[in-house]
């Protein structure tokens, strides 16, 4: 099954280097049986959808797996726990954005979660992926033609249609090998 997974690493003095942390998380996910087929560049963005919250560096991977969605989520949580064992505040956040074309538990619940601004919980695709720069920008890079099964738009179209498209484009920078501030 094809999956799109976001990995976000915190940017602060007590955290490991975000690009290294993301690379380690990808390596550990591969050890859990995922076959990574593509990875976006690294992007720096605020963790909140309104530009609030601490900055994170994020990337989205496309990965194949025979895991069920529950097993995939359990793998992500094990990797988060392993990388945050010594400093939980420095752990990456790993979100399963999509799993195949799954709409779980059902389209109405997903639409309600999207309208309420809810986090992922037990809803797929991730109800906020089209609103948050840390998800949307790398998603549109790694899978521009991915079709949102509820909204009926591609990742590229979601980015272009975002009411905050200009803010997203200026607030989220391709970080290449290391995160760069907007001022750089």
Residue pairs with C-beta under 8 A, 6 or more apart in sequence:
1 64
1 65
1 66
1 67
1 99
1 100
2 37
2 62
2 63
2 64
2 100
3 34
3 62
3 63
3 64
3 65
3 72
3 96
3 98
3 99
3 100
4 60
4 61
4 62
4 63
4 96
4 97
4 98
4 139
4 142
4 143
4 146
5 29
5 34
5 60
5 61
5 63
5 76
5 94
5 95
5 96
5 97
6 58
6 59
6 60
6 93
6 94
6 95
6 97
6 126
6 129
6 134
6 135
6 138
6 139
7 22
7 25
7 26
7 58
7 59
7 60
7 61
7 92
7 93
7 94
8 47
8 56
8 57
8 58
8 92
8 93
8 94
8 95
8 134
9 15
9 16
9 18
9 19
9 21
9 22
9 25
9 56
9 57
9 58
9 92
10 18
10 47
10 54
10 55
10 56
10 89
10 90
10 91
10 92
11 18
11 44
11 54
11 55
11 56
11 57
11 179
12 54
12 89
12 90
14 87
14 89
14 90
15 21
15 87
15 89
15 90
16 90
17 178
18 42
18 56
18 57
18 179
19 42
19 57
19 175
19 177
19 178
19 179
21 83
21 90
21 92
22 42
22 57
22 58
22 59
22 92
24 83
25 79
25 83
25 92
25 94
26 36
26 39
26 59
26 61
28 78
28 79
28 82
28 83
29 36
29 61
29 63
29 75
29 76
29 79
29 94
30 36
32 67
32 75
32 78
32 79
33 65
33 66
33 67
33 75
34 61
34 63
34 64
34 65
34 67
34 72
34 75
35 63
35 64
35 65
36 61
36 62
36 63
37 62
37 63
37 64
38 61
38 62
38 142
38 143
39 59
39 60
39 61
39 62
39 142
40 59
40 60
40 61
40 138
40 139
40 141
40 142
41 59
41 138
41 141
41 174
41 175
41 176
42 57
42 58
42 59
42 174
42 175
42 176
42 177
42 178
42 179
43 57
43 58
43 59
43 133
43 134
43 137
43 138
43 172
43 173
43 174
43 175
44 55
44 56
44 57
44 58
44 172
44 173
44 175
44 179
44 180
44 181
45 55
45 56
45 58
45 132
45 133
45 134
45 137
45 168
45 171
45 172
46 52
46 53
46 54
46 55
46 56
46 133
46 134
46 171
47 53
47 54
47 55
47 56
47 134
48 132
49 117
49 128
49 131
49 132
49 133
51 167
51 171
55 179
56 93
56 134
57 175
57 179
58 134
58 135
58 138
59 138
60 97
60 135
60 138
60 139
60 141
60 142
60 143
61 142
62 142
62 143
65 72
67 75
69 96
69 99
69 102
69 104
69 124
72 96
72 99
73 96
76 94
76 95
76 96
77 94
79 92
79 94
80 91
80 92
80 93
80 94
81 91
83 90
83 91
83 92
84 90
84 91
84 92
95 120
95 126
95 135
96 120
96 124
96 126
97 125
97 126
97 129
97 135
97 139
98 124
98 125
98 126
98 129
98 146
99 124
101 147
101 149
102 124
102 125
102 149
103 110
103 124
103 125
103 149
103 150
104 110
104 122
104 123
104 124
105 122
105 123
107 150
109 123
110 123
110 124
110 125
110 127
110 150
111 150
112 118
113 121
113 123
113 127
114 127
114 128
114 130
114 150
117 127
117 128
118 127
118 128
119 127
119 128
120 126
120 127
120 128
125 148
125 149
125 150
126 135
128 135
129 135
129 136
129 139
130 136
130 148
130 151
130 158
130 162
131 162
133 164
133 168
133 171
133 172
134 172
136 155
136 158
136 159
136 162
136 168
137 159
137 168
137 169
137 172
139 146
139 155
140 155
140 156
140 158
140 159
143 155
144 154
144 155
144 156
145 154
145 155
145 156
146 154
146 155
147 153
147 154
148 154
148 155
148 158
151 158
153 161
159 165
159 168
162 168
170 182
171 182
173 179
173 180
173 181
173 182
